[in-house]
Amino acid sequence: MCLISVCIVCLIGMPASGEQSASNDEVTKVQDIRKLLEVTGAGQQGIVAMKQVVESYKAMELKVPEKFWNDFMNSVKASDLTDMIIPIYNKYLTHQEIKELLQFYESPVGKKLISVQPQIFRESYIKGQEWGKVLGEKVMKKLLEEGYTNKAE
């Protein structure tokens, strides 16, 4: 009877320790995702993008004092963006994949990619705009040719 009681206690305890292990694994995964985002500068890229948005607002010639923009940018935290992105990485990538990405981004070629990625994105964005313009003109020409519109815009 005592042996049965010990077995029952062990069996009842097993799921709890399994759940604890899964929970610890999840915490470690989230920590590794945070590290990956820090290594790749994801939050800082968000800050750079926000600075560009602020510059575009400034270009609108709004009568807004510089102090407003400085105070606003001082309130923007990279960690806020990082916290919002973590669940997305957690959803689509396994812990092993996160570890492999960390290994890559901490390697010399990974560090190089991180350093040139802003330029790659910027230049790719410009090429994407050019491509979109060409395709837009192409679709308008085709619409005109096939009689779906009579406007050349």
NORDAWO-V91274 format. One record per residue. N is the residue number from 1. PHI is phi in degrees with one decimal (NA if undefined). PSI is psi in whole degrees, -180 to 180 (* if undefined). D_CENTER is the distance of its C-alpha to the mean C-alpha in Angstrom with 2 decimals. Layout:
((N PHI PSI D_CENTER) (N PHI PSI D_CENTER))
This chain:
((1 NA -43 56.88) (2 -61.8 -40 55.24) (3 -63.0 -41 53.42) (4 -63.9 -42 52.10) (5 -61.7 -43 50.89) (6 -63.4 -43 49.06) (7 -62.1 -43 47.44) (8 -63.3 -44 46.33) (9 -60.7 -42 44.85) (10 -64.5 -44 42.98) (11 -65.5 -40 41.69) (12 -65.8 -38 40.58) (13 -73.5 -24 38.80) (14 -61.6 -50 36.96) (15 -60.4 -37 34.34) (16 -62.6 -44 33.65) (17 -70.5 -33 33.03) (18 -65.1 -41 30.92) (19 -66.4 -40 28.80) (20 -61.7 -43 28.61) (21 -63.0 -44 27.52) (22 -62.4 -39 24.78) (23 -64.7 -43 23.66) (24 -63.8 -40 23.75) (25 -61.7 -41 21.81) (26 -65.5 -41 19.07) (27 -63.0 -44 19.10) (28 -63.4 -40 19.00) (29 -62.2 -46 16.08) (30 -63.3 -40 14.04) (31 -62.1 -41 15.42) (32 -68.4 -36 14.44) (33 -63.4 -45 10.76) (34 -58.4 -43 11.03) (35 -62.8 -43 12.98) (36 -58.9 -45 10.65) (37 -65.5 -34 7.91) (38 -69.4 -45 11.10) (39 -61.4 -41 12.57) (40 -83.4 -10 9.97) (41 74.3 27 9.87) (42 -57.7 -46 6.24) (43 -64.0 -41 8.11) (44 -66.4 -34 10.89) (45 -63.0 -35 9.34) (46 -64.2 -39 8.76) (47 -64.3 -44 12.39) (48 -60.3 -44 13.56) (49 -62.3 -42 12.41) (50 -65.1 -37 14.16) (51 -61.5 -38 17.13) (52 -66.6 -38 17.46) (53 -63.3 -45 17.59) (54 -60.6 -42 20.19) (55 -62.6 -38 22.10) (56 -68.3 -35 22.34) (57 -65.2 -42 23.71) (58 -60.6 -37 26.12) (59 -67.8 -18 27.26) (60 -73.3 -1 28.37) (61 60.4 36 31.16) (62 -69.5 145 30.62) (63 -86.2 71 33.05) (64 -119.1 127 30.57) (65 -66.8 151 31.42) (66 -58.0 -34 29.24) (67 -57.5 -39 29.32) (68 -58.6 -49 27.37) (69 -66.0 -40 24.47) (70 -63.2 -45 24.71) (71 -62.4 -41 24.85) (72 -61.8 -50 21.87) (73 -64.1 -32 19.69) (74 -67.5 -22 21.12) (75 -87.2 -12 19.90) (76 -83.6 124 16.21) (77 -118.2 129 14.59) (78 -58.3 -35 11.43) (79 -63.5 -29 11.93) (80 -63.8 -44 11.73) (81 -66.1 -44 8.11) (82 -56.5 -46 7.57) (83 -61.0 -33 9.98) (84 -76.3 -29 8.42) (85 -84.4 -30 5.22) (86 -50.7 -48 7.94) (87 -60.5 -29 9.88) (88 -69.1 -47 7.66) (89 -61.1 -41 7.77) (90 -62.9 -34 11.28) (91 -71.3 -40 12.22) (92 -102.9 -14 11.73) (93 -124.5 141 12.52) (94 -77.8 166 15.78) (95 -62.4 -39 16.54) (96 -62.0 -42 18.41) (97 -64.0 -40 15.60) (98 -61.3 -45 13.45) (99 -60.3 -42 16.70) (100 -67.1 -39 17.22) (101 -64.7 -42 13.89) (102 -59.2 -45 14.82) (103 -60.2 -43 18.23) (104 -63.9 -51 17.14) (105 -69.0 -17 14.99) (106 -91.4 -4 17.91) (107 -83.1 165 20.38) (108 -56.5 -44 21.86) (109 -69.6 -34 20.33) (110 -65.2 -43 16.81) (111 -63.3 -38 17.47) (112 -63.0 -46 18.87) (113 -57.9 -44 15.87) (114 -58.9 -41 13.71) (115 -71.8 -31 16.59) (116 -100.6 -8 17.04) (117 -59.0 -41 13.58) (118 -58.2 -40 13.71) (119 -67.7 -41 17.12) (120 -60.9 -46 16.19) (121 -61.9 -46 13.58) (122 -60.7 -49 16.23) (123 -68.5 -36 19.04) (124 -66.1 -38 17.40) (125 -61.7 -44 16.70) (126 -62.4 -45 20.39) (127 -63.3 -38 21.58) (128 -62.6 -39 19.75) (129 -64.3 -44 21.60) (130 -61.0 -45 24.79) (131 -61.3 -45 24.40) (132 -60.8 -39 23.85) (133 -64.9 -46 26.96) (134 -61.0 -45 29.02) (135 -65.8 -38 28.11) (136 -61.4 -44 28.86) (137 -65.0 -39 32.22) (138 -64.3 -43 32.89) (139 -68.6 -37 32.40) (140 -64.0 -42 34.60) (141 -60.2 -45 37.26) (142 -65.0 -41 37.25) (143 -62.3 -41 37.52) (144 -64.6 -48 40.45) (145 -58.9 -38 42.11) (146 -93.6 4 42.00) (147 77.5 17 43.19) (148 -81.0 -16 40.27) (149 -150.7 158 40.23) (150 -118.2 9 42.68) (151 -101.3 131 40.34) (152 -103.5 105 39.09) (153 -108.7 * 36.13))
